[in-house]
Amino acid sequence: MREKGPVKLDVLAQRTRARKPALATSGRRLGLAAAVACVLVIMTYGGVLIAGLCALPSPQVPIGDPFFTILEILIIVLTLPLVALMSVVHAWAPQQAKVYSSMALVFMSLLAGVTACVHFVILTVGHASPPNEEMALLFSFTWPSVVYALDILAWDLFFALAVLCAAVVFSGGGLLRLIRALLLLSGTMALLGLVSVVVGDMRWRFIGIAGYVLVFPLAVTCIGVLFFRVPTVTAAVCSATSAE
């Protein structure tokens, strides 16, 4: 009678491996919350960006306050659900795809760290610094500048690598195929933003921006639907499955 507990747990773990990848209830909730938060923040960012562009007297004039400050805050806030979402993707990933999901989590964490630092510095030091050529080279969000180069590194390289690695995790048909296609498209478009540095024309960045502002939210929405459908198991069974 004493052996029934471990035996039953082993049977449950084997059944879990035989089915589609599962999540603990807490992980499923975190994944759903992160997906919803990502979509809402990105949609809000897009709305503020459009409003800021419409308020410009000329296309050559950069977006000013209050739109610029709101955009900076939204980007910093966005880093939190992005890392949380990729953490749940890693937890959900099949064992044979864990290496790719772990790479996706690392690259998304790099994106979060770099972009959070960049935009926090712009909000604080950049706004407080006197406008001159030296400060513009460091803190101006125009090309060329240090913070702009770091922003390109974060979004057009680290983000692209994160979603391209994550795309490998979603193997299969139906919803999984759709997620994989959207992530591949989003990552490829983001990589194309790097062309702007090579040719010195920042208009190429609009391709990358479309990748993570338009295509990526569609992928995240589908991932949220997937997490809503995914079976949940107890933490003990998840631990037993991972140990195997």
N, C-alpha and C positions, 0 to 999 in steps of 0.2 A: 504493500500500500504506500510505503514511503517513496517509492520510485515513480509513482504516477505523475507527480508534479513535473520533474525534469523531462520525463518521457512525453508528457502532454505538451510541454513547452517546445520540445524538439519537433514534434509533429506539426505544431502551429507554425514554427519557423519554416519547415519544409514546404508547407502549403503556401505560405507567404511568398517564398521564392518561386514557386510554381506559377503563381499569378503575376499580374503586373506589379511593378514596384509600388510599395505602400509607404505611408507616412504615419508617424505618431500623431495623435490628435492635436497636440500643441504645435507640431511642425506644420500641419495642414492649416491651422488657424493663422499662424505667422505668415505662411505663404500667401493665403488669401488676402490678409491685411496688407502685406507688402505690395502685392499686385494692384490692389485697389488704390493704395497710396501713390504708387508710381504713376498710374494712369491719371489720377486726379491732379497731381502736381505738374505733370507734363502738359496736360490740357490747360491748366491755369497759366503755366509759363507761356504756352502758345498764344493764349488770349491776351496776356499782358504785352507780349512781344508785338502782336498785331496792332494793339492799341498804341503802343509807343511809336511804331513805324508810321501809323496814320497821323500822329500828332507832329511829325517832323515837318518843318517848313521846307526842307530840301533833302533829297536822298543822301547828299554828302555830309549832312549833319548827324553826329552820333545821337543815339537815344539818351535823353536826359531824365532827370528826376521828375516825378517819383517812380517812373517806370523802371529806370535803371536799377535803383536800389531794390525794388521788389523782385526784379529778375535775379539779382545776385543772391538774395535771401532764399528764393525758391530753389536755385541750383544747390545751395548748401543743404537745404532740407531734403532735396531729392537723393542725396548720397546715402541717406540712412535706409530707405526702403530698397534701394538698388542692391546694397550689400545684403540686406535681409533676404531679399528674393533669391539672390544667387546662392545664399547659404541653404535655403530650402531646396533649391534645384539640386545642389550637391547631395543633400540628405536623401532626396527622392531617387537620384540617378541609379541605374542598374550597376551592379558591381563592376562589370566590364567597361563601364563608361566613367567610373569614378575619377580616373586620372584626368579626363577632360573637364569634368565638373569642378575638380579642385583647381585646375588652371584657370577656369572661368572665374572662380571665386577670388583667386589671387589677383587677376587682372582687374576685376571690378573693384577690389579693395584698393588697388593702386590708383584707379580712376578717382575713387572717393577721396582718398587722402590728398592727391595732387589738386583736384578741382576745389575741394573744401578750403585748402590753404590759400589757393590763388584768389578765390572770390572773397574770402574773409579779409585778406590783405588789401584787396581793392576797396572793400567797404570801409575799412578802418584807416590804414596808412594812406591809401590812394586818395581818399576824400579829404584827409587832413593835410596832405602835402601841398605846398605852394605850386601853382602851375608853372613849370619851367621845362626846358629841354631834357635835363637830366632825369627829372621825376617822370616825364612822359615816356622816356625810354624804359623805365622800370615798371611803372604802374598804369600807364595808359592802355586801355583795351582797344588799341588800334595797332596795325602792323607797321613797322616792327617794334615789338616791346617784349620784355621778359615774361610778363604775365600772360600775354597773348600766345607766346610760344609754348608756355606750359599748358595753357588751355587746349591748344592743338594736340600736344602730346597726350593729354588726358583723354580727350574725347575722340580724336581721330586715330589714335593708336591703341591705348589701353582699353577703351570701350569696345572698339572694333574687335580686338583679340578676345575680349571677354565673351561677347555674344557669338563669335565664330566658334569658340571652344564649346560654349553651351549648346550650340546647334547640334553638335555631334551626339549629345546626350539623348536628344529626342528622336530616336530611331523607331520606325514603324510607319503605319499608314494612318489615314484619317486625320484626326486632330494633331497627332504627333508630326505628321508630314507637313501640315500647315505651319506649325510652330517652327519647325526646322527651316522651312523655306523663308519665313519672315525674318528669322534671326540671321540667316545667311545673307539675305538682301540688305538688312539693316547694317550688318557688319561690313559688307562690301562697300556700301555707300559711304560709311564712315571712313574707311580706308582711303577712298577716293578724295576725301578732304585733305589728305596729306599732299596731294598734287599742288595745292595752293602755296605750300612752302617752296616746292621745287621751281615753280614758274613765277613765283612772286605775285600771284593774282589771288586775292582772298575770296573772289567770287566762287572759286571751286569749293569753298567750305560750305556753301549752301547745299551741295549734294550730301555732304556728311550730316549737316543739320537736319535735312529731310529724313535721313536715315534714323536718327535717334529721336526726332520730335514727331514724325509721322508714322514711320514703319514700326519702330520699336514698341510704341504703345499698343499696336495691334497684336504684336507677338505676346506682350505681357498680358493682354486681355485673354488671349487663348490659353496662356499658362495658368491664369486664374481659373478658367473653366476646367482645365485639366485637374488642378488641385481640388476643385470642388467635387469632381467625379472620383478622384483617386480613393481607393480603400484605405481606411485607417486601422491601425493595429496598436496594441499596447506598447508602452516603452520597452517592456521586458522582451517582447517578441522582436521588436526592432533591434535591440541590442544583441539578441541571440542570432538574428539574421546577419548582422554586420560582423559578428565574431566568426561566423562560418566563412 
